[in-house]
Amino acid sequence: MNETQNIAQTCLRLILRPVARFCLRRSLRIQDAMEAMKVVFVENAVEEIQNSGEKANVSRLSAMTGLHRRDVMRIFREEESEPKPGSLMTRVVGQWMNDAEFLGSRNRPLILTLEGENSQFRRLVSKVSRDLNPGTVLFELERVGSVARTPRGAKLLLSHYVPVDNAEEGFALLAKDSEDLIDAVDENIFSNPDIPNLHGRTEFDRIRSDAIPYIRNWLIEEGSAFHKRVGKFLAQFDTDFNPGDDGVLGGATVSLGTFSMIREGDKEE
């Protein structure tokens, strides 16, 4: 094993620490974690092979992952999972906030009509995916408090989608955030780009306990406002919102994630 592989293995142990902690907290054993690792190894190997223009098969996947052929065959033949609804809901809200068709004066999201086959809300959802049912999308956005139904139509209340009481959706968003963050750090460390990816952290560990509710609200409000500004900035370069006539294709993906976590320690006198 060369030096780069040694560093990568050390990094892997660090990455897996919160995963192991989650497993222990939720009574998942090492066997459960190993089975999950087998599945995601095969899924990602399939993506890597297909992205290179080749066709995935059991032999290639077994050689690439180091898994026994019978494990690869069992996993590879299972039906692929459907896209996670959480990411689709986020895209619907993003489309609503950045597409000129659904913006009014001062670029504020319009109240969208709901009635009829050509309603504004139906057109919004179809721009994200024609497989989505507009009624199902509206119900979910209402359920989590992102949208309210008014006499004039659907009104956007929040500039972001947060899954509520749905572990699968919430952790699907976590998985996407984790993937992007790991790739960003990997590129910063091993590729040494001229302009590095943003990777920052702010932490204070002597915060007054009586200020926690105020801090929680402040972080949510300021974070939401920040993401709204980022969305407006990036939308001007996205060909879905601004199809240009200069022949430049839109193929790059820009992601910016934020989170807050408050751990309340023992109260001190």
N, C-alpha and C positions, 0 to 999 in steps of 0.2 A: 504494500500500500504506500503510495507516494505522499509527499507532504500535503498536497492539495486535498487528497482524500482523507488524510488524518484531520485536517482542519474541518472538512465537511462533516466528518463523523462527530466531531466535538460539537459543531453547530447543531447537528441533528439531535443530540442529547438535550441541548438547551431548548430546542423547539418542542421536543416531546414532553418536557417537564410539566407544562400546564395541561397537556393532554392526559398524562398519567394522573395528575391531581384530579382532573374532571372524572376520570374513570373510577378512581378510588372513592370520590365523593358520591358517585351515582351507582356504586356497587357493581361496576363492570370489572370482570376479571381479565387477566392477561390473555386468556383464550379468546375473549370477546374482542379485545383490541387487535390481536393477531389476525382474526378473521376480517375485521374491518380494514386492516392494512393490506391484506391480500386483495380485497375488492378494489380499493382505491389505486393500488399499484397497477392492476390490470386495466382499470378504466383510463388512467393517465398514460399508460404505455400504448393503448389503442389510439389515444389522441395524438401522441408523439409520432407514431407510425403514419397515421392518416395525414397529419400536417406535412409530412415529408413527401407525400404523394404516393406512398406505398399502401398495400393492402394488408391489414392485420390478420394474422392467423395464429393458431395455437403454438406452433413451433417458434415463431418469432417472439411471441409474448413470453413464452417460457424462458427463452434465452435472455431476453431483455430484463425480466423481473427476477430471475432466479427461482421462480416458483415451479413446483412439480406440474407436469403436463395435466394431470387429472384435476388439480385445483384450477388451473387456467381454463380448461375446457368447461368446468362447471360454472365458473363465473362469466366466461366469455359468451356462453350460450344463453345466459339469462337476459330477459328483455331489458333494454335500456330504460333508465328512470326518466320520468317526465320532467320538464323544467320546473324549478321551484317557483311557486306563486309569488313569494316575497320579492324576488328580483323583478318579476313582471310588474308587480304593483308599483315598485319604485320607478320603473321606466314610464308607467302611465302618468305618475305625478310629475316626473321630469319633463315629459312631453307637454303636459298641460302648462307648465311654468315657462317653457322656452319656445314653443311653437307659436309663431305670429298669428296663426289662425285662431288660437284660443286665448289671445291676449288683447286687452282693451287699452284704454288710455294709461299712459305712464307705465306701460308694460305690465299691468296687473292682470292676473288670471281672471278670465271671464266666468260668469255663472253660465254653465252649459245647459242647453235644452236637453230634455230627456225623452220627449215624445216623438214617435215616428221612426221609420227605418233610416232616415237621414238626419237624425238628431246630432247635435254637436258632440254629445258624450259618446255616442256610438262611433262617430268618425274618429274621435280621439283614441278610443280603445283599438280600433282597427289599424291605426297607424303604428301601434306597438306590436300587435299580433292579431291576425284574422281568426286565430283559433280561440281567442278569449271571448267569453260571453259577457257582454256589457253589464247585464243585470247582476252577474256574480261579482264582477269587479266593483260595481257600485255598492253592493251589499258589504263587501269586505272593507272598502274604504270608509263606509259609514260606521262599521263595527268598531274600527280602531280610532275613530274620531278625526280622520283626515279630511272627510267630506261631510257636508250637511245637505239634506234635501230641502229646498225652499220652493215657494210657489212658482218661481221663475225657472227653477232647474237645480242642478248640482253646483254647490259652492265649495271651493277648495279652502279648507281651514288651516291646514298645516302644509309646510313646504317639503315635508319628508314623510316617508311611510315607515311606521314602527310596528312590527307584528306584536299583537297582544294575545296572551294566552295560547300561543301556538309555538311549541318548542321547535318543530321541524322548520318552520319559516324563519324563526329567529336565528337558529344555528346555521341555516343555509346562507343567510347574510353574513354571519360570522365567518363561515368557510370562505366566502368570496373575499371578504376583507383580509383574512389571514393569508390567502393566496397572493393577493396583490402586495401586501406588506413584506412577505417573505421574498417575493421576486424583486421588490425594490431594494431590500437590504442585500440580497445576493448580488444584484448588479452593482451596487455601490462598492461592495467589498472585493468581488472577484473580477469585475470588468473595468473598474476605475473610470467611469464616464467623465467626460469633460465637465458636464453639468450634472451633478448627482441628483438622485431622487430625494425629495423631501422626507426626512425621518426625524421628527422632533418629539420631545416629551417634556412636560412641565409637571413637577411634583413638589408639594409641600407636605410635611408630615407632623406639623404642630397646629393644625387647624382647630379653632374653637368648635365644640360640638353643637352649640346653640346656633351656629351660623350655617349648618349643613343644609336645611331646607332652602334658605336663600341662595346658597351656592349652587345647589342642584338646578333651581329654576334659572339662574343666571347663565349657567353653562349651556342649558338647552336653548334658551333664547338667543344667546350670542352665537352658539354653534349653528343654529338654524339660519340665522341672518348671514353668517359667513358662507355657508353652503349655497345660499341663494345668490350671493354675489359671484361665487365661483361658477355656478350654473350659467348665469347671464354672460360671464366672460367667455366660457368655453363654447357656449351655443353659437357665438359669432363665427367660430371656426369649424363647426360641424355641418357637413353637407346635407344632413337630413333636414336641418333648419334653414340653411342658407346654401342651396345648390348654386354653385358658381358656374360661370361660362368660360373659365380659364383653363378647363381641362384637367384641373388638379383633383385627383380622387381622394375621398375620405376613407382611410383605412386604419388610422392610428387610434388607440384607445388611451384616454387620460383618466385616471382614477385618483380621487382624493378622499381619504377616509378619516373620520375623527371619532373619538369615543371619550367617555368620562367614566371613572370608577371611584367610588367613595367607600373606603373601609373605615368604619367607626371603631376606634380603639377604646381601651379602658379610660373612663373619665378620671381626670386628675383633680386633686384639690387645689 
